[in-house]
Amino acid sequence: MKKFNEAIDTIRREEYRSNYNSPKYLKHSRWALLKREENLTSKQFLKLKDLLKRDLKSVKAYLLKKDFLRFWDYKYKKSAEKFLKKWCT
């Protein structure tokens, strides 16, 4: 999960610097994208809700990370392997 967060933060920074439309949406968005949803403050939650409406690379990366969190719920190795293979494709 550490690598996911590093990747999301890198994407967010690059997107902030390169896209003249994104900065206003991405300003103060770091923790909204990096924290788990249940740990967000109300302000961060509103920021995340706004970001999810946007077609941004950082949002797509966030959604991939969020989807991958299901991996940790598997109790059986074969089920986890099946999920991982499907997730990678």
PyMOL Python script that loads the backbone (N, CA, C, O; Angstrom):
from pymol import cmd

cmd.read_pdbstr("""\
ATOM      1  N   MET A   1       0.825  -1.183   0.000  1.00  0.00           N
ATOM      2  CA  MET A   1       0.000   0.000   0.000  1.00  0.00           C
ATOM      3  C   MET A   1       0.876   1.256   0.000  1.00  0.00           C
ATOM      4  O   MET A   1       0.491   2.307  -0.513  1.00  0.00           O
ATOM      5  N   LYS A   2       2.048   1.116   0.583  1.00  0.00           N
ATOM      6  CA  LYS A   2       2.987   2.239   0.585  1.00  0.00           C
ATOM      7  C   LYS A   2       3.332   2.645  -0.850  1.00  0.00           C
ATOM      8  O   LYS A   2       3.383   3.833  -1.167  1.00  0.00           O
ATOM      9  N   LYS A   3       3.564   1.666  -1.702  1.00  0.00           N
ATOM     10  CA  LYS A   3       3.910   1.940  -3.102  1.00  0.00           C
ATOM     11  C   LYS A   3       2.735   2.591  -3.838  1.00  0.00           C
ATOM     12  O   LYS A   3       2.939   3.476  -4.669  1.00  0.00           O
ATOM     13  N   PHE A   4       1.520   2.160  -3.539  1.00  0.00           N
ATOM     14  CA  PHE A   4       0.341   2.802  -4.125  1.00  0.00           C
ATOM     15  C   PHE A   4       0.306   4.278  -3.753  1.00  0.00           C
ATOM     16  O   PHE A   4       0.113   5.141  -4.609  1.00  0.00           O
ATOM     17  N   ASN A   5       0.494   4.558  -2.464  1.00  0.00           N
ATOM     18  CA  ASN A   5       0.456   5.951  -2.007  1.00  0.00           C
ATOM     19  C   ASN A   5       1.566   6.789  -2.633  1.00  0.00           C
ATOM     20  O   ASN A   5       1.347   7.945  -2.997  1.00  0.00           O
ATOM     21  N   GLU A   6       2.742   6.213  -2.755  1.00  0.00           N
ATOM     22  CA  GLU A   6       3.846   6.936  -3.400  1.00  0.00           C
ATOM     23  C   GLU A   6       3.504   7.237  -4.855  1.00  0.00           C
ATOM     24  O   GLU A   6       3.763   8.337  -5.345  1.00  0.00           O
ATOM     25  N   ALA A   7       2.926   6.263  -5.539  1.00  0.00           N
ATOM     26  CA  ALA A   7       2.557   6.455  -6.940  1.00  0.00           C
ATOM     27  C   ALA A   7       1.462   7.513  -7.080  1.00  0.00           C
ATOM     28  O   ALA A   7       1.544   8.380  -7.950  1.00  0.00           O
ATOM     29  N   ILE A   8       0.448   7.446  -6.234  1.00  0.00           N
ATOM     30  CA  ILE A   8      -0.637   8.431  -6.287  1.00  0.00           C
ATOM     31  C   ILE A   8      -0.096   9.827  -6.040  1.00  0.00           C
ATOM     32  O   ILE A   8      -0.472  10.772  -6.733  1.00  0.00           O
ATOM     33  N   ASP A   9       0.778   9.961  -5.065  1.00  0.00           N
ATOM     34  CA  ASP A   9       1.329  11.276  -4.746  1.00  0.00           C
ATOM     35  C   ASP A   9       2.187  11.811  -5.901  1.00  0.00           C
ATOM     36  O   ASP A   9       2.145  13.003  -6.209  1.00  0.00           O
ATOM     37  N   THR A  10       2.948  10.946  -6.522  1.00  0.00           N
ATOM     38  CA  THR A  10       3.770  11.348  -7.668  1.00  0.00           C
ATOM     39  C   THR A  10       2.881  11.791  -8.836  1.00  0.00           C
ATOM     40  O   THR A  10       3.133  12.820  -9.462  1.00  0.00           O
ATOM     41  N   ILE A  11       1.858  11.014  -9.115  1.00  0.00           N
ATOM     42  CA  ILE A  11       0.927  11.350 -10.197  1.00  0.00           C
ATOM     43  C   ILE A  11       0.236  12.678  -9.909  1.00  0.00           C
ATOM     44  O   ILE A  11       0.113  13.529 -10.789  1.00  0.00           O
ATOM     45  N   ARG A  12      -0.213  12.847  -8.665  1.00  0.00           N
ATOM     46  CA  ARG A  12      -0.901  14.072  -8.268  1.00  0.00           C
ATOM     47  C   ARG A  12       0.005  15.290  -8.447  1.00  0.00           C
ATOM     48  O   ARG A  12      -0.427  16.315  -8.974  1.00  0.00           O
ATOM     49  N   ARG A  13       1.268  15.177  -8.008  1.00  0.00           N
ATOM     50  CA  ARG A  13       2.213  16.288  -8.145  1.00  0.00           C
ATOM     51  C   ARG A  13       2.478  16.624  -9.610  1.00  0.00           C
ATOM     52  O   ARG A  13       2.477  17.795  -9.989  1.00  0.00           O
ATOM     53  N   GLU A  14       2.702  15.608 -10.428  1.00  0.00           N
ATOM     54  CA  GLU A  14       2.956  15.827 -11.855  1.00  0.00           C
ATOM     55  C   GLU A  14       1.737  16.454 -12.535  1.00  0.00           C
ATOM     56  O   GLU A  14       1.863  17.358 -13.362  1.00  0.00           O
ATOM     57  N   GLU A  15       0.577  15.962 -12.175  1.00  0.00           N
ATOM     58  CA  GLU A  15      -0.657  16.487 -12.751  1.00  0.00           C
ATOM     59  C   GLU A  15      -0.870  17.944 -12.330  1.00  0.00           C
ATOM     60  O   GLU A  15      -1.315  18.768 -13.129  1.00  0.00           O
ATOM     61  N   TYR A  16      -0.558  18.245 -11.107  1.00  0.00           N
ATOM     62  CA  TYR A  16      -0.694  19.608 -10.592  1.00  0.00           C
ATOM     63  C   TYR A  16       0.211  20.567 -11.358  1.00  0.00           C
ATOM     64  O   TYR A  16      -0.193  21.676 -11.705  1.00  0.00           O
ATOM     65  N   ARG A  17       1.437  20.126 -11.617  1.00  0.00           N
ATOM     66  CA  ARG A  17       2.420  20.971 -12.312  1.00  0.00           C
ATOM     67  C   ARG A  17       2.146  21.112 -13.806  1.00  0.00           C
ATOM     68  O   ARG A  17       2.386  22.173 -14.382  1.00  0.00           O
ATOM     69  N   SER A  18       1.647  20.057 -14.434  1.00  0.00           N
ATOM     70  CA  SER A  18       1.568  20.048 -15.893  1.00  0.00           C
ATOM     71  C   SER A  18       0.244  20.512 -16.476  1.00  0.00           C
ATOM     72  O   SER A  18       0.210  20.993 -17.608  1.00  0.00           O
ATOM     73  N   ASN A  19      -0.829  20.382 -15.745  1.00  0.00           N
ATOM     74  CA  ASN A  19      -2.144  20.688 -16.310  1.00  0.00           C
ATOM     75  C   ASN A  19      -2.688  21.988 -15.715  1.00  0.00           C
ATOM     76  O   ASN A  19      -2.901  22.084 -14.507  1.00  0.00           O
ATOM     77  N   TYR A  20      -2.905  22.963 -16.557  1.00  0.00           N
ATOM     78  CA  TYR A  20      -3.350  24.265 -16.060  1.00  0.00           C
ATOM     79  C   TYR A  20      -4.794  24.242 -15.536  1.00  0.00           C
ATOM     80  O   TYR A  20      -5.188  25.152 -14.806  1.00  0.00           O
ATOM     81  N   ASN A  21      -5.588  23.227 -15.891  1.00  0.00           N
ATOM     82  CA  ASN A  21      -6.962  23.117 -15.381  1.00  0.00           C
ATOM     83  C   ASN A  21      -7.041  22.395 -14.040  1.00  0.00           C
ATOM     84  O   ASN A  21      -7.940  22.660 -13.243  1.00  0.00           O
ATOM     85  N   SER A  22      -6.113  21.494 -13.791  1.00  0.00           N
ATOM     86  CA  SER A  22      -6.169  20.662 -12.602  1.00  0.00           C
ATOM     87  C   SER A  22      -5.790  21.335 -11.290  1.00  0.00           C
ATOM     88  O   SER A  22      -6.364  20.980 -10.260  1.00  0.00           O
ATOM     89  N   PRO A  23      -4.857  22.286 -11.263  1.00  0.00           N
ATOM     90  CA  PRO A  23      -4.405  22.799  -9.968  1.00  0.00           C
ATOM     91  C   PRO A  23      -5.502  23.245  -9.008  1.00  0.00           C
ATOM     92  O   PRO A  23      -5.404  22.998  -7.807  1.00  0.00           O
ATOM     93  N   LYS A  24      -6.545  23.898  -9.517  1.00  0.00           N
ATOM     94  CA  LYS A  24      -7.577  24.350  -8.592  1.00  0.00           C
ATOM     95  C   LYS A  24      -8.303  23.165  -7.948  1.00  0.00           C
ATOM     96  O   LYS A  24      -8.756  23.267  -6.808  1.00  0.00           O
ATOM     97  N   TYR A  25      -8.416  22.058  -8.655  1.00  0.00           N
ATOM     98  CA  TYR A  25      -9.049  20.872  -8.086  1.00  0.00           C
ATOM     99  C   TYR A  25      -8.088  20.100  -7.196  1.00  0.00           C
ATOM    100  O   TYR A  25      -8.487  19.521  -6.186  1.00  0.00           O
ATOM    101  N   LEU A  26      -6.826  20.099  -7.578  1.00  0.00           N
ATOM    102  CA  LEU A  26      -5.838  19.304  -6.854  1.00  0.00           C
ATOM    103  C   LEU A  26      -5.250  20.014  -5.643  1.00  0.00           C
ATOM    104  O   LEU A  26      -4.592  19.381  -4.817  1.00  0.00           O
ATOM    105  N   LYS A  27      -5.476  21.302  -5.525  1.00  0.00           N
ATOM    106  CA  LYS A  27      -4.946  22.035  -4.383  1.00  0.00           C
ATOM    107  C   LYS A  27      -5.562  21.476  -3.098  1.00  0.00           C
ATOM    108  O   LYS A  27      -6.779  21.323  -2.998  1.00  0.00           O
ATOM    109  N   HIS A  28      -4.719  21.179  -2.133  1.00  0.00           N
ATOM    110  CA  HIS A  28      -5.127  20.604  -0.837  1.00  0.00           C
ATOM    111  C   HIS A  28      -5.791  19.228  -0.975  1.00  0.00           C
ATOM    112  O   HIS A  28      -6.670  18.878  -0.187  1.00  0.00           O
ATOM    113  N   SER A  29      -5.374  18.464  -1.964  1.00  0.00           N
ATOM    114  CA  SER A  29      -5.993  17.155  -2.187  1.00  0.00           C
ATOM    115  C   SER A  29      -5.122  15.981  -1.733  1.00  0.00           C
ATOM    116  O   SER A  29      -5.562  14.832  -1.774  1.00  0.00           O
ATOM    117  N   ARG A  30      -3.914  16.256  -1.309  1.00  0.00           N
ATOM    118  CA  ARG A  30      -2.972  15.171  -1.024  1.00  0.00           C
ATOM    119  C   ARG A  30      -3.542  14.142  -0.057  1.00  0.00           C
ATOM    120  O   ARG A  30      -3.601  12.955  -0.378  1.00  0.00           O
ATOM    121  N   TRP A  31      -3.953  14.581   1.106  1.00  0.00           N
ATOM    122  CA  TRP A  31      -4.403  13.620   2.122  1.00  0.00           C
ATOM    123  C   TRP A  31      -5.763  13.028   1.791  1.00  0.00           C
ATOM    124  O   TRP A  31      -6.079  11.919   2.222  1.00  0.00           O
ATOM    125  N   ALA A  32      -6.564  13.752   1.037  1.00  0.00           N
ATOM    126  CA  ALA A  32      -7.850  13.202   0.608  1.00  0.00           C
ATOM    127  C   ALA A  32      -7.632  11.966  -0.269  1.00  0.00           C
ATOM    128  O   ALA A  32      -8.431  11.030  -0.240  1.00  0.00           O
ATOM    129  N   LEU A  33      -6.546  11.968  -1.046  1.00  0.00           N
ATOM    130  CA  LEU A  33      -6.248  10.830  -1.924  1.00  0.00           C
ATOM    131  C   LEU A  33      -5.422   9.742  -1.232  1.00  0.00           C
ATOM    132  O   LEU A  33      -5.463   8.582  -1.642  1.00  0.00           O
ATOM    133  N   LEU A  34      -4.689  10.102  -0.207  1.00  0.00           N
ATOM    134  CA  LEU A  34      -3.783   9.122   0.405  1.00  0.00           C
ATOM    135  C   LEU A  34      -4.381   8.394   1.609  1.00  0.00           C
ATOM    136  O   LEU A  34      -4.044   7.236   1.854  1.00  0.00           O
ATOM    137  N   LYS A  35      -5.242   9.038   2.344  1.00  0.00           N
ATOM    138  CA  LYS A  35      -5.830   8.402   3.524  1.00  0.00           C
ATOM    139  C   LYS A  35      -6.941   7.439   3.132  1.00  0.00           C
ATOM    140  O   LYS A  35      -7.525   7.539   2.053  1.00  0.00           O
ATOM    141  N   ARG A  36      -7.218   6.500   4.040  1.00  0.00           N
ATOM    142  CA  ARG A  36      -8.386   5.649   3.860  1.00  0.00           C
ATOM    143  C   ARG A  36      -9.629   6.493   4.105  1.00  0.00           C
ATOM    144  O   ARG A  36      -9.617   7.421   4.914  1.00  0.00           O
ATOM    145  N   GLU A  37     -10.687   6.161   3.403  1.00  0.00           N
ATOM    146  CA  GLU A  37     -11.907   6.966   3.474  1.00  0.00           C
ATOM    147  C   GLU A  37     -12.426   7.133   4.901  1.00  0.00           C
ATOM    148  O   GLU A  37     -12.904   8.207   5.268  1.00  0.00           O
ATOM    149  N   GLU A  38     -12.335   6.089   5.694  1.00  0.00           N
ATOM    150  CA  GLU A  38     -12.852   6.153   7.068  1.00  0.00           C
ATOM    151  C   GLU A  38     -12.013   7.047   7.980  1.00  0.00           C
ATOM    152  O   GLU A  38     -12.456   7.400   9.073  1.00  0.00           O
ATOM    153  N   ASN A  39     -10.817   7.415   7.547  1.00  0.00           N
ATOM    154  CA  ASN A  39      -9.936   8.264   8.357  1.00  0.00           C
ATOM    155  C   ASN A  39      -9.906   9.725   7.909  1.00  0.00           C
ATOM    156  O   ASN A  39      -9.168  10.532   8.474  1.00  0.00           O
ATOM    157  N   LEU A  40     -10.695  10.064   6.910  1.00  0.00           N
ATOM    158  CA  LEU A  40     -10.707  11.431   6.399  1.00  0.00           C
ATOM    159  C   LEU A  40     -11.467  12.371   7.335  1.00  0.00           C
ATOM    160  O   LEU A  40     -12.446  11.983   7.971  1.00  0.00           O
ATOM    161  N   THR A  41     -10.996  13.603   7.401  1.00  0.00           N
ATOM    162  CA  THR A  41     -11.759  14.631   8.104  1.00  0.00           C
ATOM    163  C   THR A  41     -12.939  15.012   7.196  1.00  0.00           C
ATOM    164  O   THR A  41     -12.965  14.631   6.026  1.00  0.00           O
ATOM    165  N   SER A  42     -13.884  15.741   7.714  1.00  0.00           N
ATOM    166  CA  SER A  42     -15.046  16.119   6.900  1.00  0.00           C
ATOM    167  C   SER A  42     -14.619  16.988   5.715  1.00  0.00           C
ATOM    168  O   SER A  42     -15.179  16.868   4.626  1.00  0.00           O
ATOM    169  N   LYS A  43     -13.640  17.852   5.920  1.00  0.00           N
ATOM    170  CA  LYS A  43     -13.136  18.703   4.841  1.00  0.00           C
ATOM    171  C   LYS A  43     -12.461  17.854   3.760  1.00  0.00           C
ATOM    172  O   LYS A  43     -12.668  18.084   2.568  1.00  0.00           O
ATOM    173  N   GLN A  44     -11.661  16.883   4.172  1.00  0.00           N
ATOM    174  CA  GLN A  44     -10.981  15.996   3.228  1.00  0.00           C
ATOM    175  C   GLN A  44     -11.990  15.129   2.484  1.00  0.00           C
ATOM    176  O   GLN A  44     -11.825  14.855   1.296  1.00  0.00           O
ATOM    177  N   PHE A  45     -13.033  14.701   3.184  1.00  0.00           N
ATOM    178  CA  PHE A  45     -14.067  13.883   2.550  1.00  0.00           C
ATOM    179  C   PHE A  45     -14.769  14.670   1.448  1.00  0.00           C
ATOM    180  O   PHE A  45     -15.015  14.137   0.366  1.00  0.00           O
ATOM    181  N   LEU A  46     -15.091  15.926   1.714  1.00  0.00           N
ATOM    182  CA  LEU A  46     -15.725  16.774   0.702  1.00  0.00           C
ATOM    183  C   LEU A  46     -14.792  17.003  -0.486  1.00  0.00           C
ATOM    184  O   LEU A  46     -15.230  17.031  -1.636  1.00  0.00           O
ATOM    185  N   LYS A  47     -13.514  17.166  -0.197  1.00  0.00           N
ATOM    186  CA  LYS A  47     -12.519  17.338  -1.260  1.00  0.00           C
ATOM    187  C   LYS A  47     -12.470  16.080  -2.137  1.00  0.00           C
ATOM    188  O   LYS A  47     -12.455  16.170  -3.365  1.00  0.00           O
ATOM    189  N   LEU A  48     -12.444  14.912  -1.495  1.00  0.00           N
ATOM    190  CA  LEU A  48     -12.414  13.650  -2.233  1.00  0.00           C
ATOM    191  C   LEU A  48     -13.681  13.495  -3.076  1.00  0.00           C
ATOM    192  O   LEU A  48     -13.611  13.094  -4.238  1.00  0.00           O
ATOM    193  N   LYS A  49     -14.808  13.805  -2.504  1.00  0.00           N
ATOM    194  CA  LYS A  49     -16.079  13.712  -3.221  1.00  0.00           C
ATOM    195  C   LYS A  49     -16.049  14.590  -4.480  1.00  0.00           C
ATOM    196  O   LYS A  49     -16.527  14.179  -5.538  1.00  0.00           O
ATOM    197  N   ASP A  50     -15.489  15.788  -4.363  1.00  0.00           N
ATOM    198  CA  ASP A  50     -15.358  16.685  -5.507  1.00  0.00           C
ATOM    199  C   ASP A  50     -14.376  16.119  -6.531  1.00  0.00           C
ATOM    200  O   ASP A  50     -14.632  16.176  -7.734  1.00  0.00           O
ATOM    201  N   LEU A  51     -13.260  15.576  -6.063  1.00  0.00           N
ATOM    202  CA  LEU A  51     -12.253  15.018  -6.973  1.00  0.00           C
ATOM    203  C   LEU A  51     -12.794  13.839  -7.781  1.00  0.00           C
ATOM    204  O   LEU A  51     -12.458  13.673  -8.953  1.00  0.00           O
ATOM    205  N   LEU A  52     -13.630  13.026  -7.145  1.00  0.00           N
ATOM    206  CA  LEU A  52     -14.150  11.840  -7.814  1.00  0.00           C
ATOM    207  C   LEU A  52     -15.049  12.183  -8.999  1.00  0.00           C
ATOM    208  O   LEU A  52     -15.336  11.317  -9.826  1.00  0.00           O
ATOM    209  N   LYS A  53     -15.485  13.409  -9.089  1.00  0.00           N
ATOM    210  CA  LYS A  53     -16.294  13.858 -10.223  1.00  0.00           C
ATOM    211  C   LYS A  53     -15.422  14.231 -11.423  1.00  0.00           C
ATOM    212  O   LYS A  53     -15.924  14.409 -12.532  1.00  0.00           O
ATOM    213  N   ARG A  54     -14.124  14.346 -11.191  1.00  0.00           N
ATOM    214  CA  ARG A  54     -13.193  14.819 -12.220  1.00  0.00           C
ATOM    215  C   ARG A  54     -12.513  13.659 -12.940  1.00  0.00           C
ATOM    216  O   ARG A  54     -12.332  12.580 -12.374  1.00  0.00           O
ATOM    217  N   ASP A  55     -12.150  13.892 -14.169  1.00  0.00           N
ATOM    218  CA  ASP A  55     -11.415  12.904 -14.959  1.00  0.00           C
ATOM    219  C   ASP A  55      -9.921  13.227 -14.851  1.00  0.00           C
ATOM    220  O   ASP A  55      -9.327  13.808 -15.759  1.00  0.00           O
ATOM    221  N   LEU A  56      -9.337  12.839 -13.722  1.00  0.00           N
ATOM    222  CA  LEU A  56      -7.927  13.114 -13.448  1.00  0.00           C
ATOM    223  C   LEU A  56      -7.168  11.809 -13.303  1.00  0.00           C
ATOM    224  O   LEU A  56      -7.723  10.810 -12.844  1.00  0.00           O
ATOM    225  N   LYS A  57      -5.914  11.814 -13.688  1.00  0.00           N
ATOM    226  CA  LYS A  57      -5.067  10.621 -13.540  1.00  0.00           C
ATOM    227  C   LYS A  57      -4.924  10.239 -12.072  1.00  0.00           C
ATOM    228  O   LYS A  57      -4.927   9.056 -11.732  1.00  0.00           O
ATOM    229  N   SER A  58      -4.799  11.237 -11.204  1.00  0.00           N
ATOM    230  CA  SER A  58      -4.638  10.958  -9.782  1.00  0.00           C
ATOM    231  C   SER A  58      -5.888  10.295  -9.203  1.00  0.00           C
ATOM    232  O   SER A  58      -5.783   9.471  -8.294  1.00  0.00           O
ATOM    233  N   VAL A  59      -7.052  10.639  -9.710  1.00  0.00           N
ATOM    234  CA  VAL A  59      -8.301  10.013  -9.260  1.00  0.00           C
ATOM    235  C   VAL A  59      -8.354   8.567  -9.741  1.00  0.00           C
ATOM    236  O   VAL A  59      -8.774   7.680  -8.998  1.00  0.00           O
ATOM    237  N   LYS A  60      -7.931   8.329 -10.981  1.00  0.00           N
ATOM    238  CA  LYS A  60      -7.897   6.955 -11.487  1.00  0.00           C
ATOM    239  C   LYS A  60      -6.951   6.094 -10.654  1.00  0.00           C
ATOM    240  O   LYS A  60      -7.258   4.940 -10.355  1.00  0.00           O
ATOM    241  N   ALA A  61      -5.810   6.651 -10.284  1.00  0.00           N
ATOM    242  CA  ALA A  61      -4.852   5.920  -9.449  1.00  0.00           C
ATOM    243  C   ALA A  61      -5.460   5.640  -8.072  1.00  0.00           C
ATOM    244  O   ALA A  61      -5.287   4.550  -7.527  1.00  0.00           O
ATOM    245  N   TYR A  62      -6.166   6.614  -7.513  1.00  0.00           N
ATOM    246  CA  TYR A  62      -6.839   6.436  -6.223  1.00  0.00           C
ATOM    247  C   TYR A  62      -7.861   5.292  -6.301  1.00  0.00           C
ATOM    248  O   TYR A  62      -7.942   4.458  -5.400  1.00  0.00           O
ATOM    249  N   LEU A  63      -8.631   5.268  -7.384  1.00  0.00           N
ATOM    250  CA  LEU A  63      -9.652   4.228  -7.539  1.00  0.00           C
ATOM    251  C   LEU A  63      -9.030   2.837  -7.686  1.00  0.00           C
ATOM    252  O   LEU A  63      -9.583   1.851  -7.197  1.00  0.00           O
ATOM    253  N   LEU A  64      -7.887   2.762  -8.356  1.00  0.00           N
ATOM    254  CA  LEU A  64      -7.181   1.473  -8.448  1.00  0.00           C
ATOM    255  C   LEU A  64      -6.724   1.010  -7.071  1.00  0.00           C
ATOM    256  O   LEU A  64      -6.842  -0.167  -6.730  1.00  0.00           O
ATOM    257  N   LYS A  65      -6.202   1.943  -6.284  1.00  0.00           N
ATOM    258  CA  LYS A  65      -5.758   1.608  -4.929  1.00  0.00           C
ATOM    259  C   LYS A  65      -6.941   1.144  -4.079  1.00  0.00           C
ATOM    260  O   LYS A  65      -6.853   0.150  -3.358  1.00  0.00           O
ATOM    261  N   LYS A  66      -8.033   1.872  -4.178  1.00  0.00           N
ATOM    262  CA  LYS A  66      -9.230   1.536  -3.399  1.00  0.00           C
ATOM    263  C   LYS A  66      -9.746   0.146  -3.784  1.00  0.00           C
ATOM    264  O   LYS A  66     -10.139  -0.635  -2.917  1.00  0.00           O
ATOM    265  N   ASP A  67      -9.744  -0.157  -5.079  1.00  0.00           N
ATOM    266  CA  ASP A  67     -10.180  -1.469  -5.548  1.00  0.00           C
ATOM    267  C   ASP A  67      -9.241  -2.563  -5.040  1.00  0.00           C
ATOM    268  O   ASP A  67      -9.685  -3.651  -4.676  1.00  0.00           O
ATOM    269  N   PHE A  68      -7.947  -2.267  -5.020  1.00  0.00           N
ATOM    270  CA  PHE A  68      -6.964  -3.266  -4.581  1.00  0.00           C
ATOM    271  C   PHE A  68      -7.103  -3.596  -3.090  1.00  0.00           C
ATOM    272  O   PHE A  68      -6.701  -4.678  -2.663  1.00  0.00           O
ATOM    273  N   LEU A  69      -7.652  -2.699  -2.309  1.00  0.00           N
ATOM    274  CA  LEU A  69      -7.815  -2.953  -0.871  1.00  0.00           C
ATOM    275  C   LEU A  69      -8.606  -4.232  -0.594  1.00  0.00           C
ATOM    276  O   LEU A  69      -8.454  -4.843   0.464  1.00  0.00           O
ATOM    277  N   ARG A  70      -9.446  -4.634  -1.545  1.00  0.00           N
ATOM    278  CA  ARG A  70     -10.203  -5.885  -1.379  1.00  0.00           C
ATOM    279  C   ARG A  70      -9.279  -7.092  -1.270  1.00  0.00           C
ATOM    280  O   ARG A  70      -9.655  -8.114  -0.696  1.00  0.00           O
ATOM    281  N   PHE A  71      -8.080  -6.980  -1.815  1.00  0.00           N
ATOM    282  CA  PHE A  71      -7.109  -8.080  -1.773  1.00  0.00           C
ATOM    283  C   PHE A  71      -6.857  -8.548  -0.336  1.00  0.00           C
ATOM    284  O   PHE A  71      -6.710  -9.743  -0.083  1.00  0.00           O
ATOM    285  N   TRP A  72      -6.808  -7.604   0.591  1.00  0.00           N
ATOM    286  CA  TRP A  72      -6.471  -7.927   1.975  1.00  0.00           C
ATOM    287  C   TRP A  72      -7.600  -8.640   2.710  1.00  0.00           C
ATOM    288  O   TRP A  72      -7.391  -9.147   3.812  1.00  0.00           O
ATOM    289  N   ASP A  73      -8.787  -8.688   2.120  1.00  0.00           N
ATOM    290  CA  ASP A  73      -9.932  -9.351   2.751  1.00  0.00           C
ATOM    291  C   ASP A  73      -9.967 -10.854   2.486  1.00  0.00           C
ATOM    292  O   ASP A  73     -10.698 -11.581   3.158  1.00  0.00           O
ATOM    293  N   TYR A  74      -9.194 -11.322   1.523  1.00  0.00           N
ATOM    294  CA  TYR A  74      -9.217 -12.743   1.181  1.00  0.00           C
ATOM    295  C   TYR A  74      -8.517 -13.573   2.247  1.00  0.00           C
ATOM    296  O   TYR A  74      -7.442 -13.220   2.730  1.00  0.00           O
ATOM    297  N   LYS A  75      -9.156 -14.689   2.601  1.00  0.00           N
ATOM    298  CA  LYS A  75      -8.598 -15.583   3.626  1.00  0.00           C
ATOM    299  C   LYS A  75      -7.868 -16.761   2.995  1.00  0.00           C
ATOM    300  O   LYS A  75      -6.999 -17.375   3.614  1.00  0.00           O
ATOM    301  N   TYR A  76      -8.234 -17.066   1.758  1.00  0.00           N
ATOM    302  CA  TYR A  76      -7.645 -18.221   1.096  1.00  0.00           C
ATOM    303  C   TYR A  76      -6.719 -17.775  -0.027  1.00  0.00           C
ATOM    304  O   TYR A  76      -7.021 -16.860  -0.793  1.00  0.00           O
ATOM    305  N   LYS A  77      -5.593 -18.449  -0.092  1.00  0.00           N
ATOM    306  CA  LYS A  77      -4.544 -18.094  -1.053  1.00  0.00           C
ATOM    307  C   LYS A  77      -5.060 -18.146  -2.494  1.00  0.00           C
ATOM    308  O   LYS A  77      -4.796 -17.234  -3.277  1.00  0.00           O
ATOM    309  N   LYS A  78      -5.785 -19.195  -2.843  1.00  0.00           N
ATOM    310  CA  LYS A  78      -6.280 -19.346  -4.230  1.00  0.00           C
ATOM    311  C   LYS A  78      -7.227 -18.207  -4.605  1.00  0.00           C
ATOM    312  O   LYS A  78      -7.176 -17.696  -5.724  1.00  0.00           O
ATOM    313  N   SER A  79      -8.080 -17.816  -3.682  1.00  0.00           N
ATOM    314  CA  SER A  79      -9.009 -16.707  -3.951  1.00  0.00           C
ATOM    315  C   SER A  79      -8.235 -15.409  -4.150  1.00  0.00           C
ATOM    316  O   SER A  79      -8.555 -14.615  -5.034  1.00  0.00           O
ATOM    317  N   ALA A  80      -7.220 -15.202  -3.326  1.00  0.00           N
ATOM    318  CA  ALA A  80      -6.396 -13.998  -3.434  1.00  0.00           C
ATOM    319  C   ALA A  80      -5.641 -13.993  -4.765  1.00  0.00           C
ATOM    320  O   ALA A  80      -5.537 -12.954  -5.417  1.00  0.00           O
ATOM    321  N   GLU A  81      -5.121 -15.143  -5.164  1.00  0.00           N
ATOM    322  CA  GLU A  81      -4.422 -15.245  -6.442  1.00  0.00           C
ATOM    323  C   GLU A  81      -5.355 -14.939  -7.609  1.00  0.00           C
ATOM    324  O   GLU A  81      -4.982 -14.236  -8.547  1.00  0.00           O
ATOM    325  N   LYS A  82      -6.566 -15.473  -7.540  1.00  0.00           N
ATOM    326  CA  LYS A  82      -7.561 -15.237  -8.597  1.00  0.00           C
ATOM    327  C   LYS A  82      -7.893 -13.749  -8.686  1.00  0.00           C
ATOM    328  O   LYS A  82      -7.955 -13.183  -9.777  1.00  0.00           O
ATOM    329  N   PHE A  83      -8.105 -13.125  -7.536  1.00  0.00           N
ATOM    330  CA  PHE A  83      -8.398 -11.688  -7.507  1.00  0.00           C
ATOM    331  C   PHE A  83      -7.236 -10.901  -8.105  1.00  0.00           C
ATOM    332  O   PHE A  83      -7.443 -10.008  -8.928  1.00  0.00           O
ATOM    333  N   LEU A  84      -6.016 -11.233  -7.691  1.00  0.00           N
ATOM    334  CA  LEU A  84      -4.839 -10.504  -8.152  1.00  0.00           C
ATOM    335  C   LEU A  84      -4.667 -10.609  -9.665  1.00  0.00           C
ATOM    336  O   LEU A  84      -4.362  -9.617 -10.327  1.00  0.00           O
ATOM    337  N   LYS A  85      -4.862 -11.801 -10.210  1.00  0.00           N
ATOM    338  CA  LYS A  85      -4.758 -11.985 -11.656  1.00  0.00           C
ATOM    339  C   LYS A  85      -5.818 -11.158 -12.383  1.00  0.00           C
ATOM    340  O   LYS A  85      -5.525 -10.506 -13.385  1.00  0.00           O
ATOM    341  N   LYS A  86      -7.042 -11.186 -11.876  1.00  0.00           N
ATOM    342  CA  LYS A  86      -8.120 -10.432 -12.491  1.00  0.00           C
ATOM    343  C   LYS A  86      -7.869  -8.932 -12.358  1.00  0.00           C
ATOM    344  O   LYS A  86      -8.111  -8.177 -13.301  1.00  0.00           O
ATOM    345  N   TRP A  87      -7.394  -8.503 -11.211  1.00  0.00           N
ATOM    346  CA  TRP A  87      -7.125  -7.087 -10.967  1.00  0.00           C
ATOM    347  C   TRP A  87      -6.028  -6.558 -11.904  1.00  0.00           C
ATOM    348  O   TRP A  87      -6.108  -5.433 -12.398  1.00  0.00           O
ATOM    349  N   CYS A  88      -5.017  -7.380 -12.135  1.00  0.00           N
ATOM    350  CA  CYS A  88      -3.904  -6.962 -13.000  1.00  0.00           C
ATOM    351  C   CYS A  88      -4.323  -6.829 -14.466  1.00  0.00           C
ATOM    352  O   CYS A  88      -3.738  -6.042 -15.211  1.00  0.00           O
ATOM    353  N   THR A  89      -5.312  -7.579 -14.870  1.00  0.00           N
ATOM    354  CA  THR A  89      -5.774  -7.472 -16.256  1.00  0.00           C
ATOM    355  C   THR A  89      -6.787  -6.362 -16.380  1.00  0.00           C
ATOM    356  O   THR A  89      -7.298  -6.111 -17.472  1.00  0.00           O
TER     357      THR A  89
END
""", "prot")
cmd.dss("prot")
cmd.show_as("cartoon", "prot")
cmd.util.cbc("prot")
cmd.orient("prot")
